[in-house]
Amino acid sequence: MATTAFPVNPNLTAIAIGYKNRDVDLIADLVLPRTGRVGKAFRYTRYSAADPYTLVSTRVARRAEPTMIDFGGTIVNDECIDFGLDDILPNDEVIAWEEMQKPSSGGPVSPMAKSTSLLTSLLMLDREVRVANLVFAQATYPAANRVLLSGTSQWSDFTNSNPVQAIMAALDVPLFRPNTLVFGQATWTQLRQHPRMVTAILGNQVNAGAVTREQVASFFEVQRVIVGAGFVNTARKGQAATMSRVWGKHAAALFISEDMANADQPTFGFTAEFGQRIAGTMDEPKMGLRGSVRIRVGESVKEVIAANDAGYYFENAVA
């Protein structure tokens, strides 16, 4: 017996969960990884950065007690937010597809499956924009962990800038040394061709060519290089499309650890998730001559910056 007015369809849910473009364009789940299921309301501990690095006396006199330590941790209460989208599909279209002569393999996709995949794509694009706006934001980082590049210091200036030196210095700033470099596509395109980067990694004195993500990760001794390549249409509905990159002309060095987030230990950020992404249908008998079906896709998540001093931000890394 259904326990909700919105029955979840296992087939459509499989599409909602499986429809991903993350490896090519969308990187939100890599930058702020999902830490597994939590309740709708959840809490996590925000630790004091000073306590674990403060020197205290450890010597104990013969009849004295050891020094008592009280680690400073603040419990932060938070809540997952519901995100979802609907589409109305006339039953005429569903009936036409069901009655269509289909080949033995391949063939036209079910209109409900197509609608679900498109809704999922938009849902994930919205999450991508939220994460990009959070990670690539000056206010996210302490003053000592960010820099605004301009003019000759920008990495698009191949003659005067030195991204090798800048990134190496940045990696030494956070208390937790970053294990991930995040670039917007425009920044990555310039950086991988920068003469100083090419020379440092390839030993190419001609200063021509380009380096790969794997080479850059190895050179800076980080686990991975992530590039956000997704586009978003910033024009209002009905106007000509204006495409721009979701991840702007910036860069960040972050310490990201899904294991440490699950162990309630410092990590730059994570995504709390209530349940799993859902998809299903509801009848809409009053819409359309033969009625319609409402298709819904959604999820309940909350993107969290848990330790902003575990990252470093380059604003306007390229012109």
GULUMGU-787764 format. One record per residue (C-alpha): residue number from 1; residue in one letter; x, y, z. Coordinates in steps of 0.001 Angstrom, whole numbers, plus 500000, padded with zeros to 6 digits. Layout:
// GULUMGU-787764
REC  num  residu       x       y       z
REC  NUM       A       X       Y       Z
...
//
This chain:
// GULUMGU-787764
REC  num  residu       x       y       z
REC    1       M  500000  500000  500000
REC    2       A  501345  503423  499089
REC    3       T  502231  505555  502120
REC    4       T  502416  508810  500161
REC    5       A  500433  510642  497506
REC    6       F  503605  510654  495434
REC    7       P  504478  507059  494427
REC    8       V  508146  506599  493619
REC    9       N  508696  504750  490356
REC   10       P  511758  502424  490614
REC   11       N  512457  502653  486884
REC   12       L  512359  506434  486839
REC   13       T  514371  506616  490057
REC   14       A  517078  504520  488400
REC   15       I  517218  507094  485615
REC   16       A  517361  509954  488109
REC   17       I  520228  508353  489980
REC   18       G  522116  507176  486925
REC   19       Y  521845  510295  484776
REC   20       K  525228  511942  485358
REC   21       N  527637  514012  483354
REC   22       R  530029  514488  486238
REC   23       D  533171  513030  484699
REC   24       V  532917  515334  481704
REC   25       D  531323  518560  482892
REC   26       L  529825  518518  486366
REC   27       I  532115  518319  489393
REC   28       A  529922  519223  492385
REC   29       D  529969  515667  493767
REC   30       L  533772  515653  493587
REC   31       V  534335  519051  495193
REC   32       L  531759  518645  497982
REC   33       P  531308  514855  498133
REC   34       R  528154  513285  499455
REC   35       T  528887  511755  502854
REC   36       G  526101  509215  502907
REC   37       R  522624  509291  504344
REC   38       V  521745  511569  507255
REC   39       G  518456  512639  508774
REC   40       K  516578  515623  507394
REC   41       A  518054  517543  510309
REC   42       F  521683  516754  511093
REC   43       R  524624  518136  512977
REC   44       Y  528371  518116  512730
REC   45       T  531318  519362  514797
REC   46       R  533304  522441  513875
REC   47       Y  536671  522199  515627
REC   48       S  538930  524955  516877
REC   49       A  542035  525197  514712
REC   50       A  544126  526511  517595
REC   51       D  543691  523724  520170
REC   52       P  545520  520875  518384
REC   53       Y  548503  523137  517691
REC   54       T  548831  524832  521082
REC   55       L  551858  523675  523083
REC   56       V  551001  522561  526617
REC   57       S  553034  521098  529448
REC   58       T  553060  517308  529351
REC   59       R  555411  516737  532283
REC   60       V  553773  515101  535306
REC   61       A  555221  515437  538827
REC   62       R  555418  512309  540969
REC   63       R  552207  513038  542903
REC   64       A  550463  515400  540499
REC   65       E  547799  514973  537907
REC   66       P  548499  515417  534179
REC   67       T  547410  518691  532603
REC   68       M  543704  518648  531773
REC   69       I  542879  519477  528150
REC   70       D  539481  520576  526897
REC   71       F  539317  520456  523114
REC   72       G  537163  523204  521662
REC   73       G  534520  521891  519305
REC   74       T  531246  523527  518369
REC   75       I  528211  521465  517468
REC   76       V  526561  522926  514370
REC   77       N  522922  522068  513747
REC   78       D  521831  522077  510118
REC   79       E  519112  520725  507857
REC   80       C  518877  519256  504374
REC   81       I  516935  521355  501891
REC   82       D  514453  519945  499375
REC   83       F  515184  520579  495693
REC   84       G  512881  519343  492954
REC   85       L  511332  519903  489539
REC   86       D  508074  518837  487856
REC   87       D  507034  518287  484256
REC   88       I  503494  517733  482951
REC   89       L  503279  515083  480238
REC   90       P  499943  514682  478377
REC   91       N  498680  511116  478273
REC   92       D  498286  511539  474486
REC   93       E  502078  511403  474164
REC   94       V  502386  508399  476477
REC   95       I  499673  506496  474563
REC   96       A  501241  507361  471202
REC   97       W  504594  505999  472349
REC   98       E  503048  502823  473790
REC   99       E  501238  502142  470504
REC  100       M  504275  502916  468357
REC  101       Q  505887  500076  466384
REC  102       K  509334  499725  467932
REC  103       P  512442  498004  466563
REC  104       S  513812  494925  468316
REC  105       S  516638  497016  469776
REC  106       G  517107  500719  470362
REC  107       G  514196  502809  469225
REC  108       P  512530  505928  470630
REC  109       V  512920  506592  474348
REC  110       S  509863  506601  476549
REC  111       P  508586  510183  476954
REC  112       M  508475  509671  480726
REC  113       A  512092  508473  480756
REC  114       K  513119  511399  478562
REC  115       S  511349  513881  480808
REC  116       T  512966  512337  483878
REC  117       S  516445  512566  482394
REC  118       L  515952  516215  481402
REC  119       L  514575  517125  484825
REC  120       T  517520  515351  486465
REC  121       S  519949  517258  484270
REC  122       L  518442  520577  485371
REC  123       L  518413  519474  489013
REC  124       M  522114  518631  488817
REC  125       L  522910  521877  487002
REC  126       D  521322  523827  489832
REC  127       R  523443  521922  492346
REC  128       E  526534  522581  490239
REC  129       V  525844  526320  490294
REC  130       R  525242  526288  494068
REC  131       V  528530  524498  494736
REC  132       A  530504  526684  492312
REC  133       N  529094  529853  493895
REC  134       L  530043  528550  497316
REC  135       V  533554  527286  496541
REC  136       F  534508  530128  494200
REC  137       A  533524  532928  496598
REC  138       Q  535815  535318  498430
REC  139       A  533616  535316  501541
REC  140       T  534061  531550  501954
REC  141       Y  537755  531817  502862
REC  142       P  539703  533537  505665
REC  143       A  541617  536632  504547
REC  144       A  544953  534795  504782
REC  145       N  543669  532014  502516
REC  146       R  542708  534000  499433
REC  147       V  544234  536325  496878
REC  148       L  542802  538534  494136
REC  149       L  544922  538412  491002
REC  150       S  544986  541270  488530
REC  151       G  547024  542533  485602
REC  152       T  550445  540937  485250
REC  153       S  549861  538537  488157
REC  154       Q  547037  536765  486309
REC  155       W  548074  533442  484778
REC  156       S  546864  534514  481364
REC  157       D  549906  536821  481268
REC  158       F  552429  534280  480019
REC  159       T  555334  536748  480280
REC  160       N  555067  538114  483821
REC  161       S  552987  535722  485927
REC  162       N  554319  532650  487717
REC  163       P  551531  530178  488531
REC  164       V  554031  527504  489573
REC  165       Q  555339  529660  492394
REC  166       A  551852  530926  493288
REC  167       I  550294  527475  493620
REC  168       M  553249  526029  495522
REC  169       A  553088  528887  498021
REC  170       A  549311  528502  498379
REC  171       L  549581  524793  499175
REC  172       D  551712  525652  502216
REC  173       V  549165  528050  503742
REC  174       P  546297  525834  505051
REC  175       L  546870  523788  508213
REC  176       F  545645  520776  506265
REC  177       R  547668  520729  503080
REC  178       P  545273  520652  500116
REC  179       N  545016  517380  498220
REC  180       T  542876  518728  495365
REC  181       L  543216  521546  492841
REC  182       V  539969  522900  491357
REC  183       F  539906  525040  488218
REC  184       G  537260  526607  486050
REC  185       Q  537706  525512  482445
REC  186       A  538924  528973  481310
REC  187       T  541594  528965  484051
REC  188       W  542705  525433  483242
REC  189       T  543034  526160  479527
REC  190       Q  545438  529022  480256
REC  191       L  547333  527280  483051
REC  192       R  548093  524074  481149
REC  193       Q  549694  526100  478348
REC  194       H  551596  528544  480575
REC  195       P  555298  528508  479600
REC  196       R  556470  528272  483213
REC  197       M  554174  525314  483832
REC  198       V  555206  523552  480631
REC  199       T  558891  524111  481329
REC  200       A  558655  523031  484983
REC  201       I  556809  519802  484208
REC  202       L  558076  518818  480764
REC  203       G  561491  520443  480822
REC  204       N  560573  521988  477476
REC  205       Q  562818  524986  476920
REC  206       V  560834  525957  473840
REC  207       N  558019  526939  476229
REC  208       A  555431  525407  473951
REC  209       G  552912  522637  474455
REC  210       A  550473  521715  477213
REC  211       V  550414  519580  480333
REC  212       T  547754  517131  481515
REC  213       R  545761  517026  484729
REC  214       E  547683  513962  485868
REC  215       Q  551024  515690  485281
REC  216       V  549942  518782  487208
REC  217       A  548650  516665  490109
REC  218       S  551917  514743  490287
REC  219       F  554028  517897  490034
REC  220       F  552249  519660  492910
REC  221       E  551947  516424  494914
REC  222       V  548151  516495  495170
REC  223       Q  545755  513608  494637
REC  224       R  543838  515081  491734
REC  225       V  543075  518033  489512
REC  226       I  539374  518774  488927
REC  227       V  538116  521021  486121
REC  228       G  534596  522420  485975
REC  229       A  533562  522578  482332
REC  230       G  529788  522903  482578
REC  231       F  527753  525688  480977
REC  232       V  524683  527524  482249
REC  233       N  522280  529736  480329
REC  234       T  522112  533063  482177
REC  235       A  519420  534611  479947
REC  236       R  515824  534817  481079
REC  237       K  513372  532263  479733
REC  238       G  512222  533192  476237
REC  239       Q  515289  535278  475433
REC  240       A  518218  534237  473266
REC  241       A  520520  531896  475164
REC  242       T  523588  533413  476841
REC  243       M  525948  530629  477780
REC  244       S  528633  531034  480426
REC  245       R  530770  528650  482404
REC  246       V  529371  527519  485736
REC  247       W  532851  527620  487263
REC  248       G  534373  531024  486582
REC  249       K  537931  532163  485886
REC  250       H  539164  531144  489303
REC  251       A  541047  528351  491074
REC  252       A  541108  526766  494512
REC  253       A  543350  524395  496435
REC  254       L  541270  522308  498857
REC  255       F  541691  519511  501361
REC  256       I  538791  517185  500558
REC  257       S  538290  513916  502395
REC  258       E  535020  512013  502363
REC  259       D  536442  509575  504937
REC  260       M  537319  512372  507366
REC  261       A  533914  513996  506889
REC  262       N  532245  510710  507827
REC  263       A  534582  510435  510828
REC  264       D  533594  513946  511970
REC  265       Q  537081  515275  511263
REC  266       P  538118  518481  509461
REC  267       T  537610  518574  505710
REC  268       F  536975  521641  503555
REC  269       G  533406  520686  502839
REC  270       F  530862  517976  502189
REC  271       T  527278  517408  501113
REC  272       A  524788  515984  503585
REC  273       E  522080  513911  501898
REC  274       F  518676  512876  503243
REC  275       G  517514  509704  501554
REC  276       Q  518359  509341  497887
REC  277       R  517378  511169  494720
REC  278       I  513808  510297  493830
REC  279       A  511642  510258  490724
REC  280       G  508032  509289  490262
REC  281       T  504662  510215  488811
REC  282       M  501269  511563  489859
REC  283       D  498092  511618  487792
REC  284       E  496804  515003  486616
REC  285       P  493331  514085  485264
REC  286       K  492177  517691  484703
REC  287       M  495024  518645  482397
REC  288       G  494728  517660  478715
REC  289       L  491838  515993  476926
REC  290       R  492922  512521  478046
REC  291       G  494527  513676  481241
REC  292       S  498206  514019  482006
REC  293       V  500882  512706  484291
REC  294       R  503090  514849  486510
REC  295       I  506706  513693  486616
REC  296       R  508756  514789  489609
REC  297       V  512476  514529  490282
REC  298       G  514120  515751  493474
REC  299       E  516540  515305  496326
REC  300       S  517185  516661  499815
REC  301       V  520752  517871  500345
REC  302       K  522788  520566  502062
REC  303       E  526193  521751  500884
REC  304       V  528420  522523  503864
REC  305       I  531746  524340  504150
REC  306       A  532997  522707  507336
REC  307       A  536608  523941  507512
REC  308       N  537174  526975  505304
REC  309       D  540790  527276  506445
REC  310       A  541477  523929  504720
REC  311       G  541477  525692  501376
REC  312       Y  543049  528523  499381
REC  313       Y  541300  530619  496731
REC  314       F  542683  532385  493632
REC  315       E  540095  534933  492501
REC  316       N  540307  536079  488866
REC  317       A  543178  533705  488211
REC  318       V  543007  534571  484504
REC  319       A  541735  537624  482653
//
